[in-house]
Amino acid sequence: MDRHLSLQTYVPRPLADWIKGKARDQQVSVSIVIRDQLVDAWQRENEARKRPGALDPARQNLFITVALEALLASHTDGSLRQRTHEAYNRRLARLGLSASAPEGGSDEA
């Protein structure tokens, strides 16, 4: 069986507060929360390396976004693209997420 090694680091206060809060909520030690976060990040990175480029979620999202923009921009209903962006911004606002890119940012595709 592998022996676990101890690591030590300094983190910014907001990160420390977040980790301590997760530990308190989960009723586990801070070291368990940190270990779980590190193992999750390590597994995600290794899984991404094994995955063919076409199956990478970031690449898929980018392709879907560009393809959808192209379809909306070329649609016969010229207002469809704008209405789609407005609906997207309303959904972001409802979820408490930040608004879309600054002026001109939505015309890249």
C-alpha positions in Angstrom: 0.0 0.0 0.0 1.3 3.5 -0.9 2.3 5.7 2.0 0.7 9.1 1.9 3.0 12.1 2.1 2.4 15.3 4.0 2.4 18.6 2.1 2.3 22.1 3.6 1.4 25.4 1.9 0.2 28.9 2.6 -3.0 30.0 1.0 -4.9 33.4 0.8 -7.4 34.0 3.6 -10.5 33.6 1.4 -9.4 30.2 0.2 -8.6 29.1 3.8 -12.0 30.3 4.9 -13.7 28.4 2.1 -11.8 25.2 2.9 -12.6 25.5 6.6 -16.2 26.1 5.8 -16.4 23.0 3.6 -14.7 21.0 6.3 -17.2 22.3 8.9 -20.2 21.6 6.6 -19.0 18.1 5.8 -17.9 17.4 9.4 -14.5 16.3 8.3 -11.0 17.6 8.9 -9.4 20.4 6.8 -6.8 18.0 5.5 -9.5 15.7 4.1 -11.1 18.6 2.2 -7.8 19.7 0.8 -6.8 16.1 -0.1 -10.2 15.5 -1.9 -9.8 18.8 -3.8 -6.3 17.9 -4.9 -7.2 14.4 -5.9 -10.2 15.7 -7.9 -8.0 18.2 -9.7 -5.3 15.6 -10.4 -7.9 13.1 -11.8 -9.5 15.8 -14.0 -6.1 16.7 -15.5 -5.2 13.1 -16.1 -8.5 12.2 -17.7 -8.2 15.2 -20.0 -4.8 14.1 -21.2 -6.2 10.6 -22.0 -9.2 11.9 -23.9 -8.9 12.5 -27.7 -9.1 16.2 -28.6 -12.6 15.8 -30.1 -14.0 14.6 -26.8 -12.5 17.5 -24.7 -15.5 19.3 -23.2 -13.8 22.7 -23.6 -13.3 22.1 -27.3 -16.8 20.7 -27.7 -18.3 23.8 -26.1 -16.2 26.1 -28.3 -17.3 24.2 -31.4 -21.0 24.3 -30.4 -20.8 28.0 -29.6 -19.1 28.9 -33.0 -21.6 26.6 -34.9 -24.6 28.1 -33.2 -23.4 31.7 -33.7 -22.9 30.9 -37.4 -26.4 29.4 -37.7 -28.0 32.4 -35.8 -26.1 34.9 -37.9 -27.2 33.4 -41.2 -30.8 32.7 -40.2 -33.5 34.5 -42.3 -35.0 36.0 -39.1 -32.4 38.7 -38.4 -33.7 39.2 -34.8 -33.2 35.6 -33.8 -29.6 36.0 -32.9 -30.2 39.1 -30.8 -33.2 37.5 -29.0 -31.1 34.4 -28.3 -28.4 36.6 -26.7 -31.0 38.5 -24.7 -32.5 35.2 -23.4 -29.0 34.0 -22.5 -28.3 37.1 -20.5 -31.6 36.8 -18.7 -30.8 33.2 -17.7 -27.4 34.3 -16.5 -28.9 37.0 -14.4 -31.5 34.6 -12.9 -28.6 32.2 -11.9 -26.6 35.1 -10.4 -23.8 34.7 -13.0 -21.9 37.6 -14.6 -23.2 39.2 -17.8 -21.8 38.5 -21.2 -18.6 39.9 -22.6 -18.2 43.7 -23.0 -19.4 45.5 -26.2 -18.5 43.6 -29.3 -17.6 40.4 -27.5 -20.6 38.5 -28.8 -19.7 39.1 -32.5 -16.5 37.0 -32.6 -17.9 34.0 -34.3 
